[in-house]
């Protein structure tokens, strides 16, 4: 059974994530215990109990999503030994989880990287006045034109008619005001701590580059499609480069998925606390199948389908 693995990005976190997995599967519990020990604080307590305000902090939610995705994978592989992973991809933070799943680095190395990435981004958010805006139902060229006029950046190309802008609070406010004139149906401010995937994250990008330079990284066992260039990356050099560029660059999710579909992949398994990526795929290409695994119940259902 061939499948591509997809991993969730920031925003997918939910209080209680992973709790039933830890209770039902010793393999998941062991991975969560390893995360707690490595970080020196109880990440699982924040994941399982909250509060949401704490879990949503960038420095908390990035390691939480990383550990959650890999815990699901650990159990899935033991339950479906015939599963053949043919490629991986992840949205923003999820790209690190995708690399860990593909063997680019081990669990502990990736955990340390995402903890640092989250901390650097949190710091950048505190030092800048930025936010993000989802543009629904607009033409890409119109959204890009608007971004240029308002001096903000195109952060995410998530699905046709769903593009996210990121930048200064004033720039985003201006984009809201002008969006109707550009034929954009709805401009929805996002409840985020700062302007991710914009030039306001430059300080975080520079610090992450140093952390990636020091981390042991090898070529992945299967293709990992990167967000920044929407293509597979293979060498340690290009992996470091694209993971660094991604912090201020656009997440080209539509093109990334189209690349995988064009390569002949038809079954995708989403690993994360919600089914966002499955929903986006429905807008990108309805002909491919996505199985979303969020918790113990959906994991059992997925195992039944995959066997």
Backbone bond lengths (Angstrom), bond angles and torsions (degrees), N, CA, C in turn:
res aa  C-N    CA-C-N  psi(-1)  N-CA   C-N-CA  omega(-1)  CA-C   N-CA-C  phi
1 X - - - 1.473 - - 1.527 109.37 -
2 X 1.344 116.77 110.80 1.470 121.85 -179.61 1.523 110.99 -89.53
3 X 1.325 116.59 136.70 1.468 119.72 178.61 1.524 111.29 -152.63
4 X 1.338 114.67 149.69 1.465 122.20 172.77 1.530 107.17 -98.01
5 X 1.333 116.99 135.57 1.471 120.91 177.75 1.526 110.04 -95.12
6 X 1.338 116.33 135.04 1.462 122.63 176.99 1.530 108.73 -120.10
7 X 1.329 116.76 135.15 1.467 120.70 -176.22 1.524 112.01 -120.21
8 X 1.329 114.52 139.60 1.463 123.43 -173.60 1.522 113.71 -67.53
9 X 1.335 114.12 153.75 1.451 122.14 174.85 1.512 111.52 -106.80
10 X 1.334 114.83 177.37 1.469 121.21 -179.56 1.523 109.99 -57.47
11 X 1.320 116.15 140.69 1.463 120.74 -176.20 1.514 110.63 110.28
12 X 1.344 116.13 -20.12 1.479 120.42 -179.58 1.530 111.83 -84.41
13 X 1.333 116.98 -12.68 1.478 120.57 -174.38 1.521 112.56 -61.21
14 X 1.340 114.92 145.88 1.469 121.71 177.72 1.529 108.23 -143.88
15 X 1.314 116.55 140.96 1.476 119.28 175.93 1.535 107.54 -64.40
16 X 1.330 114.84 132.74 1.470 120.34 -176.66 1.519 112.28 100.89
17 X 1.343 117.10 -8.26 1.472 120.30 -178.30 1.529 110.98 -58.68
18 X 1.318 115.09 126.92 1.463 120.71 175.99 1.517 115.53 88.05
19 X 1.334 117.78 -12.98 1.471 120.38 -174.81 1.533 111.50 -62.21
20 X 1.336 116.56 -48.65 1.471 118.88 -179.11 1.526 111.81 -68.81
21 X 1.346 116.43 -28.90 1.475 120.02 176.97 1.527 109.69 -66.19
22 X 1.353 115.71 -44.13 1.468 120.56 -179.60 1.525 111.12 -63.77
23 X 1.334 115.85 -36.19 1.476 120.11 -179.37 1.526 111.72 -73.41
24 X 1.332 116.03 -34.96 1.467 120.07 -174.70 1.531 113.69 -88.22
25 X 1.339 117.28 -29.14 1.467 119.81 -171.07 1.533 112.23 -129.97
26 X 1.333 118.10 114.65 1.471 120.97 178.35 1.536 112.96 -56.39
27 X 1.348 117.80 -32.64 1.472 120.55 -179.37 1.528 110.62 -63.90
28 X 1.330 116.37 -39.39 1.470 120.79 178.26 1.534 109.74 -68.86
29 X 1.328 116.08 -44.14 1.459 121.44 179.29 1.538 110.84 -58.06
30 X 1.329 115.88 -42.94 1.471 120.69 -178.90 1.530 111.50 -62.23
31 X 1.329 115.68 -40.62 1.469 119.90 179.95 1.529 110.79 -67.34
32 X 1.334 116.49 -41.73 1.467 120.41 177.85 1.529 110.70 -64.71
33 X 1.337 117.23 -39.83 1.466 121.11 177.71 1.537 110.44 -61.89
34 X 1.333 114.81 -40.00 1.467 120.60 178.89 1.534 110.11 -62.54
35 X 1.333 116.06 -40.49 1.473 120.81 179.02 1.530 110.63 -63.43
36 X 1.326 116.64 -46.01 1.468 121.07 179.56 1.534 110.83 -58.68
37 X 1.329 115.21 -45.80 1.472 120.46 -177.98 1.533 110.93 -64.75
38 X 1.326 116.51 -42.43 1.468 120.88 -177.21 1.529 111.60 -68.45
39 X 1.336 116.89 -37.65 1.466 120.54 -176.44 1.527 112.55 -82.07
40 X 1.337 115.97 -22.09 1.458 119.17 179.60 1.520 114.05 79.37
41 X 1.324 116.49 13.92 1.474 121.45 172.51 1.526 107.01 -150.34
42 X 1.331 117.42 166.02 1.462 119.30 -176.58 1.532 111.90 -85.57
43 X 1.322 114.82 88.40 1.472 120.52 174.72 1.528 109.43 -61.01
44 X 1.349 115.80 -39.32 1.467 119.13 -177.05 1.524 111.84 -64.57
45 X 1.310 116.82 -33.12 1.465 119.57 178.04 1.536 110.21 -62.39
46 X 1.336 115.94 -41.19 1.476 121.48 178.42 1.528 109.81 -68.10
47 X 1.343 116.54 -40.58 1.468 120.75 179.16 1.531 111.51 -65.04
48 X 1.325 115.51 -46.95 1.472 120.58 -172.48 1.537 112.43 -79.21
49 X 1.351 116.59 -37.43 1.475 120.89 -172.14 1.525 114.30 -108.68
50 X 1.331 117.04 -22.49 1.461 119.45 -174.36 1.527 110.52 83.41
51 X 1.349 118.95 -153.23 1.464 126.08 2.33 1.532 112.37 -71.07
52 X 1.327 115.81 163.13 1.466 121.22 -177.82 1.535 111.54 -57.02
53 X 1.311 116.09 -37.30 1.471 121.43 -179.68 1.533 110.77 -57.59
54 X 1.340 115.81 -40.59 1.469 120.83 179.58 1.526 110.69 -73.39
55 X 1.338 116.70 -43.17 1.471 121.54 -179.34 1.528 111.45 -63.79
56 X 1.340 116.58 -31.07 1.461 121.22 -177.29 1.529 112.59 -77.23
57 X 1.329 118.01 -16.64 1.471 119.94 176.75 1.532 108.26 -55.71
58 X 1.315 116.15 135.14 1.471 121.09 -175.46 1.522 112.18 -55.96
59 X 1.341 116.48 -38.57 1.465 120.60 -177.91 1.534 112.25 -71.61
60 X 1.329 116.93 -17.55 1.468 121.75 178.85 1.522 111.20 -97.77
61 X 1.324 115.73 -46.04 1.466 118.04 -171.34 1.528 112.37 -71.83
62 X 1.340 118.13 -29.29 1.470 118.27 179.61 1.541 111.63 -66.93
63 X 1.348 119.40 -49.58 1.476 117.98 174.58 1.527 112.85 -62.45
64 X 1.340 116.85 -33.67 1.469 120.50 -179.08 1.531 111.28 -63.90
65 X 1.323 116.92 -46.26 1.473 120.81 -179.89 1.529 111.13 -67.36
66 X 1.329 115.47 -38.05 1.474 121.33 178.31 1.540 109.68 -61.52
67 X 1.330 116.88 -50.97 1.470 120.89 -178.40 1.532 111.12 -65.25
68 X 1.316 116.54 -39.33 1.471 121.82 -178.51 1.533 110.56 -63.04
69 X 1.330 116.92 -47.82 1.468 120.90 -179.36 1.516 112.32 -61.46
70 X 1.331 115.96 -42.29 1.470 119.60 -177.88 1.529 112.41 -75.40
71 X 1.334 117.07 -27.63 1.474 120.27 175.61 1.539 109.63 -67.17
72 X 1.328 116.44 -42.89 1.476 120.05 176.55 1.527 109.46 -59.90
73 X 1.334 115.75 -45.35 1.471 120.09 -178.21 1.529 111.62 -61.25
74 X 1.325 116.29 -41.26 1.465 121.33 -179.37 1.538 110.41 -57.39
75 X 1.331 115.37 -46.26 1.467 120.42 -179.27 1.528 110.36 -70.03
76 X 1.335 116.20 -42.93 1.470 120.99 -178.78 1.535 111.09 -57.85
77 X 1.332 116.04 -44.05 1.476 119.91 -179.09 1.533 111.70 -64.88
78 X 1.336 116.44 -35.48 1.467 118.83 179.55 1.531 111.35 -73.02
79 X 1.332 116.44 -31.44 1.468 121.23 -178.40 1.522 113.01 -82.76
80 X 1.347 115.99 -31.00 1.479 120.83 -178.59 1.533 108.33 -125.24
81 X 1.349 116.96 76.31 1.471 119.74 -176.93 1.535 113.59 -62.70
82 X 1.338 116.29 -18.93 1.474 119.80 179.87 1.528 112.25 -83.02
83 X 1.328 117.56 -3.76 1.471 120.69 -178.84 1.527 109.58 -66.31
84 X 1.331 115.84 124.66 1.462 121.59 179.57 1.527 108.17 -111.29
85 X 1.321 116.05 108.46 1.472 120.27 -178.94 1.523 108.03 -80.12
86 X 1.334 115.27 119.09 1.477 119.94 -173.87 1.525 113.22 -100.05
87 X 1.343 117.41 -20.04 1.468 122.22 178.07 1.522 107.48 -168.95
88 X 1.333 115.91 165.75 1.467 120.17 175.73 1.528 109.15 -140.13
89 X 1.338 114.52 157.53 1.465 121.48 174.03 1.522 107.48 -157.88
90 X 1.320 117.13 157.17 1.456 120.40 177.91 1.510 109.91 -150.13
91 X 1.319 116.16 148.69 1.463 121.35 -178.75 1.524 109.54 -82.78
92 X 1.322 116.38 115.09 1.468 122.29 176.64 1.532 110.86 56.26
93 X 1.339 118.59 -112.00 1.473 121.11 176.00 1.526 111.02 -50.62
94 X 1.332 117.72 -37.00 1.464 122.86 -178.64 1.516 114.40 -58.48
95 X 1.338 116.55 -19.84 1.471 119.60 178.11 1.535 110.40 -65.31
96 X 1.326 117.08 -32.65 1.470 120.68 176.38 1.532 110.03 -67.47
97 X 1.326 116.67 -41.59 1.465 121.02 177.98 1.522 109.62 -63.28
98 X 1.336 115.67 -39.85 1.473 120.92 178.55 1.528 110.84 -61.64
99 X 1.332 116.11 -39.36 1.474 119.88 178.29 1.530 111.28 -67.06
100 X 1.333 116.41 -41.15 1.475 119.17 178.52 1.529 109.76 -62.68
101 X 1.336 116.70 -41.13 1.471 121.07 179.66 1.522 111.64 -64.46
102 X 1.333 116.01 -28.89 1.473 120.99 -178.50 1.524 112.75 -91.65
103 X 1.342 116.96 -0.05 1.465 120.02 176.66 1.516 115.33 84.90
104 X 1.341 118.27 14.23 1.472 121.46 178.01 1.525 110.59 -63.39
105 X 1.340 115.24 -38.11 1.474 121.72 173.68 1.519 107.69 -149.39
106 X 1.339 116.28 163.72 1.470 119.01 -178.26 1.535 110.48 -80.53
107 X 1.327 115.46 172.29 1.464 121.25 -175.76 1.527 111.70 -55.38
108 X 1.337 116.74 -46.85 1.469 121.13 -175.79 1.523 112.03 -65.69
109 X 1.325 116.88 -41.04 1.475 120.80 178.85 1.523 110.49 -62.38
110 X 1.330 115.91 -46.76 1.465 120.82 179.88 1.517 111.83 -63.66
111 X 1.334 116.19 -40.30 1.466 120.77 179.80 1.526 110.21 -61.51
112 X 1.322 116.12 -44.26 1.463 121.02 178.90 1.529 110.59 -62.82
113 X 1.333 116.30 -41.35 1.470 120.22 179.34 1.528 111.98 -64.22
114 X 1.343 117.03 -44.84 1.470 118.17 -177.49 1.534 111.35 -72.18
115 X 1.336 116.68 -30.91 1.472 118.77 175.07 1.537 109.19 -64.03
116 X 1.339 115.61 -44.44 1.472 118.96 179.24 1.528 110.85 -65.92
117 X 1.322 116.59 -44.41 1.473 121.48 179.22 1.529 110.22 -56.85
118 X 1.340 115.65 -47.87 1.465 120.21 179.80 1.521 112.05 -61.99
119 X 1.324 116.17 -40.96 1.474 121.04 -179.93 1.527 110.83 -66.57
120 X 1.340 116.18 -43.20 1.474 120.12 179.45 1.534 110.89 -64.25
121 X 1.333 115.95 -40.15 1.469 120.13 -179.39 1.532 110.86 -70.15
122 X 1.320 116.32 -37.20 1.475 120.88 177.68 1.530 110.03 -61.51
123 X 1.325 114.53 -43.39 1.476 121.02 178.68 1.532 110.24 -62.68
124 X 1.334 116.15 -43.48 1.473 120.64 179.41 1.530 110.82 -63.34
125 X 1.339 116.44 -37.67 1.483 120.95 177.74 1.525 110.66 -62.46
126 X 1.339 115.26 -41.84 1.474 119.89 -177.74 1.526 111.82 -68.18
127 X 1.345 116.48 -27.84 1.465 120.94 -176.84 1.523 113.88 -93.69
128 X 1.330 117.43 -1.74 1.468 120.90 -179.66 1.531 108.38 -133.09
129 X 1.307 116.60 156.45 1.466 121.04 178.24 1.529 108.08 -104.99
130 X 1.328 115.60 81.14 1.465 118.13 -175.51 1.507 113.17 -126.79
131 X 1.326 115.37 163.09 1.456 120.79 177.57 1.534 109.53 -156.98
132 X 1.336 116.57 -176.64 1.466 120.80 -175.27 1.524 110.73 -134.14
133 X 1.336 115.57 158.42 1.461 122.27 -173.62 1.522 109.71 -143.45
134 X 1.332 116.54 125.22 1.473 120.26 176.88 1.518 109.15 -89.16
135 X 1.328 116.00 128.54 1.466 122.22 178.48 1.530 107.48 -104.16
136 X 1.301 116.09 116.06 1.463 120.73 -176.25 1.524 110.00 -108.01
137 X 1.337 115.20 130.29 1.463 120.47 173.82 1.514 114.74 77.00
138 X 1.310 116.72 23.38 1.467 119.03 178.29 1.510 112.32 -106.72
139 X 1.306 115.59 156.12 1.462 121.74 175.31 1.533 108.43 -75.71
140 X 1.329 117.12 139.11 1.473 119.49 -176.11 1.523 112.46 -57.13
141 X 1.326 116.98 -42.16 1.473 119.57 -178.08 1.540 110.59 -64.40
142 X 1.345 116.06 -36.39 1.475 120.56 178.52 1.531 110.68 -67.47
143 X 1.348 116.36 -40.17 1.465 120.51 179.69 1.533 109.81 -66.33
144 X 1.330 116.81 -40.94 1.476 120.41 179.01 1.540 110.87 -64.40
145 X 1.316 115.48 -39.93 1.472 121.42 178.10 1.536 109.99 -61.77
146 X 1.334 115.22 -44.55 1.464 121.54 179.03 1.528 110.57 -62.17
147 X 1.331 116.53 -44.33 1.470 121.26 179.67 1.530 110.65 -58.13
148 X 1.337 115.01 -42.29 1.463 120.57 -179.09 1.531 110.09 -64.93
149 X 1.333 115.85 -46.72 1.471 121.23 -179.51 1.527 112.17 -60.73
150 X 1.342 115.85 -37.16 1.476 120.35 -176.02 1.523 112.97 -94.52
151 X 1.345 116.07 2.52 1.465 122.57 179.07 1.529 112.54 56.97
152 X 1.350 114.80 45.40 1.467 120.94 173.60 1.530 108.35 -123.45
153 X 1.324 117.22 174.80 1.460 121.14 -174.87 1.530 112.36 -111.93
154 X 1.333 115.24 153.53 1.471 120.88 173.94 1.523 106.20 -84.54
155 X 1.338 116.66 111.90 1.462 121.52 -173.67 1.519 112.61 -89.03
156 X 1.329 117.10 -49.22 1.469 121.77 -175.09 1.522 111.00 -135.45
157 X 1.327 115.47 132.98 1.463 121.42 168.20 1.521 104.56 -109.06
158 X 1.337 115.46 87.01 1.465 121.79 -168.53 1.518 114.62 -82.20
159 X 1.333 115.95 -39.26 1.467 122.35 -177.41 1.524 106.55 -163.19
160 X 1.331 117.87 161.67 1.469 118.40 175.62 1.538 109.83 -55.87
161 X 1.327 116.34 127.81 1.462 120.20 -179.07 1.517 114.25 76.74
162 X 1.331 117.17 13.77 1.475 120.30 177.01 1.529 109.34 -139.39
163 X 1.323 114.62 95.77 1.467 122.19 -177.24 1.526 108.51 -124.76
164 X 1.335 116.10 140.30 1.467 120.18 -178.21 1.534 109.30 -110.91
165 X 1.339 115.21 132.31 1.460 120.97 174.49 1.524 109.00 -101.42
166 X 1.331 116.18 154.78 1.458 121.22 -176.35 1.515 109.22 -147.24
167 X 1.340 115.96 137.98 1.462 118.50 178.39 1.511 112.09 166.48
168 X 1.323 115.66 -157.98 1.464 121.00 -177.10 1.527 110.19 -63.59
169 X 1.329 116.06 152.05 1.470 121.33 179.59 1.532 110.52 -57.78
170 X 1.335 116.90 -40.01 1.471 120.90 179.41 1.519 111.41 -66.13
171 X 1.335 115.58 -42.01 1.467 120.53 -179.81 1.524 111.32 -64.19
172 X 1.318 116.01 -41.47 1.467 120.77 179.97 1.535 110.13 -68.04
173 X 1.333 116.37 -38.80 1.470 121.11 177.61 1.534 109.75 -60.45
174 X 1.315 115.32 -42.33 1.467 121.52 178.57 1.537 110.88 -64.46
175 X 1.346 116.22 -38.61 1.473 120.80 179.08 1.531 110.96 -65.29
176 X 1.328 116.78 -36.37 1.474 120.65 177.60 1.531 109.26 -62.15
177 X 1.335 115.56 -47.30 1.463 122.08 -178.08 1.532 111.99 -60.60
178 X 1.334 116.07 -41.56 1.473 120.36 -174.00 1.531 114.42 -90.89
179 X 1.343 117.54 -6.35 1.470 120.02 -171.58 1.527 114.20 -60.77
180 X 1.327 116.83 -40.31 1.477 120.36 -178.24 1.536 111.20 -61.47
181 X 1.331 115.81 -38.51 1.478 120.56 179.92 1.526 111.62 -63.16
182 X 1.328 116.32 -22.72 1.477 120.65 -179.17 1.535 111.42 -93.31
183 X 1.328 116.61 5.49 1.471 119.76 178.40 1.523 113.33 79.78
184 X 1.346 116.53 18.99 1.473 119.88 178.84 1.526 107.89 -88.39
185 X 1.335 115.75 127.12 1.477 120.05 -174.80 1.519 112.51 -63.98
186 X 1.351 115.62 -51.79 1.465 118.87 -176.65 1.522 110.71 -138.89
187 X 1.340 115.44 141.22 1.466 121.53 174.83 1.525 106.15 -119.07
188 X 1.337 116.22 110.92 1.471 120.64 -173.28 1.532 110.73 -111.70
189 X 1.356 117.01 111.95 1.473 118.79 176.57 1.537 109.59 -62.88
190 X 1.327 116.53 137.93 1.465 120.53 -177.49 1.529 110.55 -98.36
191 X 1.341 117.17 142.30 1.472 120.16 -179.32 1.529 110.69 -80.64
192 X 1.335 116.15 74.58 1.473 120.66 -177.41 1.528 110.32 -119.86
193 X 1.334 115.21 162.69 1.471 120.72 -176.98 1.523 112.54 -81.12
194 X 1.332 116.82 -16.55 1.459 118.66 -177.08 1.514 112.39 -172.99
195 X 1.332 114.26 -169.59 1.463 120.89 -174.26 1.533 111.00 -96.03
196 X 1.343 116.06 78.57 1.470 120.23 178.84 1.531 109.86 -67.62
197 X 1.337 115.45 152.92 1.475 122.01 179.50 1.529 111.89 54.42
198 X 1.337 114.50 42.92 1.467 119.76 174.29 1.526 107.50 -139.72
199 X 1.321 115.03 173.04 1.477 119.11 -179.28 1.531 112.57 -64.11
200 X 1.359 117.23 -16.73 1.467 120.08 178.36 1.532 112.19 -69.83
201 X 1.325 116.78 -9.73 1.478 121.36 178.00 1.536 112.21 -95.97
202 X 1.327 116.84 12.59 1.471 120.40 -174.86 1.531 112.67 -58.11
203 X 1.323 118.35 -39.01 1.476 119.97 -179.54 1.531 110.43 -64.20
204 X 1.344 116.12 -38.42 1.469 120.53 178.25 1.526 110.38 -67.46
205 X 1.322 115.67 -38.56 1.469 120.43 179.68 1.532 111.10 -61.47
206 X 1.312 116.46 -45.10 1.472 120.64 -178.70 1.529 111.30 -63.01
207 X 1.339 116.18 -41.67 1.472 119.94 180.00 1.529 111.37 -69.63
208 X 1.338 116.43 -38.36 1.466 119.46 179.08 1.529 110.63 -66.05
209 X 1.331 117.00 -35.90 1.476 120.84 178.38 1.530 110.19 -56.96
210 X 1.329 116.54 -41.74 1.470 121.03 179.25 1.526 110.92 -67.31
211 X 1.348 116.96 -40.29 1.468 120.89 179.05 1.532 110.61 -65.58
212 X 1.327 116.93 -41.18 1.475 120.96 179.18 1.533 111.11 -67.46
213 X 1.336 116.91 -36.10 1.471 120.68 179.53 1.522 110.87 -62.32
214 X 1.346 115.98 -32.66 1.471 120.57 -177.39 1.532 113.10 -88.15
215 X 1.336 117.44 -12.80 1.475 120.91 -174.85 1.523 112.04 -84.75
216 X 1.355 117.39 141.39 1.459 119.58 175.74 1.539 110.53 -72.48
217 X 1.319 116.03 117.18 1.470 122.29 -176.55 1.525 108.73 -129.95
218 X 1.340 115.79 136.09 1.470 119.65 177.26 1.528 109.75 -128.70
219 X 1.323 116.60 172.62 1.467 120.13 178.48 1.522 109.55 -67.38
220 X 1.339 117.82 135.71 1.467 120.38 -179.24 1.530 111.76 -68.61
221 X 1.341 115.02 156.22 1.476 120.65 179.50 1.523 111.98 -74.07
222 X 1.327 116.64 -27.70 1.473 122.11 178.64 1.525 107.67 -131.35
223 X 1.349 118.15 159.92 1.457 119.22 179.81 1.535 112.59 -59.32
224 X 1.334 115.91 134.77 1.470 122.54 172.98 1.527 105.84 -115.69
225 X 1.328 116.12 119.97 1.469 120.09 -179.29 1.524 108.43 -86.43
226 X 1.336 116.12 123.06 1.468 119.49 -177.15 1.522 110.88 -88.05
227 X 1.340 115.58 149.61 1.472 122.52 -179.79 1.520 112.16 -66.43
228 X 1.327 115.90 -39.99 1.463 120.69 -168.92 1.529 112.61 -69.30
229 X 1.337 116.63 -37.99 1.473 119.50 -178.23 1.525 113.13 -115.83
230 X 1.334 117.20 -0.96 1.473 122.58 177.58 1.533 111.75 53.25
231 X 1.326 114.67 45.07 1.473 120.90 178.38 1.529 108.04 -152.48
232 X 1.343 116.78 162.51 1.470 118.57 177.97 1.530 111.53 -69.13
233 X 1.332 115.76 143.01 1.469 121.48 175.31 1.526 108.04 -114.73
234 X 1.322 116.57 140.77 1.466 119.19 -172.50 1.532 114.45 -124.28
235 X 1.325 117.94 -36.79 1.476 118.56 -175.45 1.527 111.05 -92.10
236 X 1.343 117.60 151.79 1.469 119.96 177.00 1.535 112.56 -54.09
237 X 1.341 116.44 -36.09 1.475 120.45 -178.76 1.526 111.15 -63.37
238 X 1.355 115.82 -48.19 1.469 116.80 -177.18 1.534 111.21 -74.34
239 X 1.319 117.65 -26.07 1.474 120.40 176.16 1.534 109.15 -66.40
240 X 1.328 116.75 -47.58 1.474 120.01 178.06 1.529 110.63 -59.89
241 X 1.330 115.29 -44.44 1.465 120.77 -177.35 1.528 112.29 -63.59
242 X 1.346 117.58 -46.56 1.475 119.63 -175.95 1.532 111.85 -74.17
243 X 1.337 117.35 -33.53 1.472 119.12 176.66 1.531 110.74 -68.14
244 X 1.325 116.44 -31.20 1.471 120.70 176.26 1.530 110.28 -72.11
245 X 1.328 116.83 -49.85 1.474 121.92 -177.08 1.520 112.26 -61.24
246 X 1.335 115.59 -31.05 1.466 121.66 -177.29 1.528 112.58 -60.20
247 X 1.338 118.65 -27.04 1.473 121.50 -175.24 1.532 111.49 -62.65
248 X 1.334 117.07 -38.95 1.474 119.76 178.03 1.533 111.29 -107.39
249 X 1.334 117.20 -9.37 1.466 120.64 -175.60 1.522 113.61 -90.69
250 X 1.325 115.03 172.66 1.472 120.81 -179.71 1.524 111.28 -76.95
251 X 1.344 115.63 143.28 1.470 122.00 171.74 1.532 106.37 -87.39
252 X 1.343 116.25 107.04 1.481 120.56 -176.05 1.539 109.04 -92.92
253 X 1.334 114.97 68.71 1.461 120.23 -172.51 1.523 112.44 -69.08
254 X 1.326 117.31 -42.00 1.476 120.17 -179.36 1.523 109.91 -58.06
255 X 1.332 116.61 -50.62 1.476 120.27 -179.45 1.530 111.81 -64.28
256 X 1.333 116.35 -35.70 1.472 120.08 179.12 1.527 110.35 -61.96
257 X 1.329 116.24 -45.18 1.475 120.43 179.29 1.532 110.55 -68.81
258 X 1.319 116.86 -39.21 1.470 119.99 178.89 1.532 110.95 -63.91
259 X 1.330 115.98 -34.78 1.471 120.05 177.27 1.533 110.09 -62.39
260 X 1.330 116.24 -45.92 1.473 120.81 -179.28 1.527 111.58 -65.62
261 X 1.328 116.29 -41.32 1.472 120.31 179.78 1.530 110.17 -65.76
262 X 1.335 116.18 -41.84 1.477 120.46 179.00 1.530 111.17 -63.41
263 X 1.361 115.83 -28.02 1.475 120.09 178.64 1.532 111.76 -78.39
264 X 1.336 116.44 -1.82 1.471 120.40 174.55 1.519 115.72 100.22
265 X 1.332 117.75 6.43 1.468 120.21 179.25 1.529 109.77 -77.26
266 X 1.328 116.46 133.41 1.478 120.57 -177.00 1.530 113.89 -124.03
267 X 1.350 117.10 -13.20 1.468 120.01 179.33 1.527 109.41 -121.99
268 X 1.326 115.39 124.75 1.460 122.31 -179.53 1.528 109.08 -121.80
269 X 1.333 116.86 138.83 1.466 121.04 176.56 1.516 107.68 -118.43
270 X 1.338 115.62 117.98 1.458 121.93 179.53 1.525 109.39 -91.78
271 X 1.345 116.76 128.88 1.465 121.43 179.90 1.520 108.31 -119.49
272 X 1.336 116.48 107.58 1.460 121.60 -178.72 1.509 110.28 177.46
273 X 1.350 117.51 168.10 1.472 120.45 -173.39 1.529 115.79 -70.50
274 X 1.338 118.37 -11.96 1.466 119.14 174.78 1.526 108.91 -136.82
275 X 1.328 117.29 -177.21 1.466 120.28 -175.01 1.527 111.57 -110.92
276 X 1.331 116.79 34.01 1.469 122.07 -177.48 1.526 112.58 -57.35
277 X 1.332 116.42 -46.02 1.473 119.62 -174.48 1.523 111.13 -67.97
278 X 1.323 116.53 -34.93 1.471 120.59 174.83 1.518 110.45 -62.76
279 X 1.338 115.66 -40.62 1.460 120.93 177.90 1.516 111.89 -63.69
280 X 1.335 116.60 -41.90 1.467 120.32 178.28 1.523 110.73 -64.93
281 X 1.341 116.11 -40.17 1.470 119.84 -179.70 1.529 110.89 -62.15
282 X 1.336 116.36 -34.82 1.465 120.30 177.05 1.517 112.17 -59.98
283 X 1.343 115.95 -29.05 1.469 120.65 178.48 1.540 111.36 -86.52
284 X 1.331 116.07 -26.27 1.472 120.72 -178.03 1.531 111.19 -82.13
285 X 1.350 116.10 -48.63 1.470 121.15 -178.78 1.526 109.51 -158.92
286 X 1.315 115.24 111.38 1.479 120.12 -176.84 1.530 113.08 -77.21
287 X 1.334 117.75 -9.25 1.470 119.41 -174.04 1.522 113.08 -81.67
288 X 1.355 117.38 -16.72 1.468 118.58 -178.68 1.526 110.20 -94.86
289 X 1.318 115.41 158.30 1.468 121.07 -177.06 1.529 109.90 -101.43
290 X 1.328 116.49 133.27 1.470 121.16 174.99 1.526 108.69 -122.79
291 X 1.327 115.73 126.58 1.469 121.42 173.26 1.529 106.27 -105.88
292 X 1.331 117.23 119.09 1.470 120.95 -179.77 1.527 110.55 -99.09
293 X 1.335 115.11 125.31 1.473 120.37 178.88 1.527 108.42 -113.05
294 X 1.338 115.67 116.70 1.461 121.60 -175.29 1.524 113.14 -112.84
295 X 1.342 115.29 -31.47 1.467 120.81 -170.40 1.527 108.95 -155.71
296 X 1.341 116.64 -172.65 1.472 120.74 -176.47 1.533 111.78 -62.58
297 X 1.327 117.35 -40.27 1.476 120.46 -178.07 1.528 111.31 -65.72
298 X 1.356 117.33 -46.39 1.466 119.36 -179.91 1.525 111.20 -70.95
299 X 1.338 117.02 -26.41 1.462 120.74 175.01 1.521 110.94 -66.27
300 X 1.332 116.55 -45.34 1.468 121.04 178.06 1.530 110.41 -62.00
301 X 1.337 116.54 -41.55 1.478 120.91 179.01 1.525 110.78 -64.28
302 X 1.327 116.62 -39.75 1.471 121.65 179.34 1.529 111.04 -65.82
303 X 1.333 115.47 -42.24 1.477 120.94 178.79 1.526 109.95 -59.28
304 X 1.341 116.28 -43.82 1.477 121.02 178.70 1.532 110.95 -60.70
305 X 1.333 116.73 -39.72 1.474 120.58 179.23 1.522 111.95 -69.65
306 X 1.353 115.86 -39.90 1.461 120.31 -173.15 1.521 113.93 -79.85
307 X 1.337 116.04 -18.96 1.481 116.69 -176.98 1.508 107.71 -76.17
